[in-house]
């Protein structure tokens, strides 16, 4: 079954760190770029980060640069987002997303994992 | 950063109506625009890529057009299952950005 399953979300205090993961199955993970997208409660979609096929190419939204790191383990078909210095405005559902083979637009989404930053 | 402005932010239409949603970019993005549908409580689904290409399995009542700074998503005959929020996304420059969304309600 072709799917993306996120895990690792939780409730943390401001300033904390958290690593969220995304397990891919049913397709050639190493052949696709991957994204993290987040959605604050009741709000729209916000793109967070992208990583290329072998991990050497990455990009971030300005608000998380220097605090978040996207990485991947192609041997384990897993995508990661290491977050640090978390702020209340980082609260939201973090969605793992697969880039289409010939482009960067998303053709497969996970269901998301909730990260809540609150004191 | 490239800003995407969607209009209208909300629309209410009847089954069978033709619906058009507009997405305007703050600078030219060629055809590097995608459209997604997000039904309530669900993850998004891709509808259109590269401005006008219908993604496999998406009903033919959905279509996209435009290039440069102005794009449209059209639903030729609105169906009950089309309720939800629609987002455009530009893939021309990093950071990638989404429009604010258009919430579609069925009358």
Contacts between the chains, C-beta under 8 A, distances in Angstrom:
chain1	res1	chain2	res2	distance
A	35	B	96	7.8
A	44	B	85	7.6
A	44	B	87	6.6
A	44	B	98	6.2
A	44	B	99	7.8
A	44	B	100	5.5
A	44	B	101	4.5
A	45	B	36	7.6
A	45	B	38	7.6
A	45	B	44	6.8
A	45	B	87	5.5
A	45	B	89	7.7
A	45	B	98	4.5
A	45	B	101	7.5
A	46	B	98	6.7
A	47	B	89	7.2
A	47	B	95	6.5
A	47	B	96	4.3
A	47	B	97	6.5
A	47	B	98	6.3
A	50	B	94	7.3
A	50	B	96	7.0
A	59	B	94	4.2
A	59	B	95	6.7
A	59	B	96	7.7
A	60	B	95	7.0
A	61	B	95	4.6
A	62	B	1	7.2
A	62	B	95	6.3
A	95	B	43	6.2
A	95	B	44	7.8
A	100	B	46	7.9
A	100	B	49	6.4
A	103	B	49	6.2
A	103	B	50	6.9
A	103	B	91	6.8
A	104	B	91	4.6
A	104	B	96	7.2
A	105	B	34	3.9
A	105	B	46	6.6
A	105	B	49	4.5
A	105	B	50	7.6
A	105	B	89	6.8
A	105	B	91	5.5
A	106	B	34	7.2
A	106	B	36	7.3
A	106	B	44	7.5
A	106	B	46	6.0
A	106	B	89	7.8
A	107	B	46	5.3
A	107	B	49	7.7
A	107	B	55	6.8
A	109	B	43	4.1
A	109	B	44	5.5
A	109	B	45	7.3
A	110	B	43	6.6
A	111	B	43	5.4
A	112	B	43	6.5
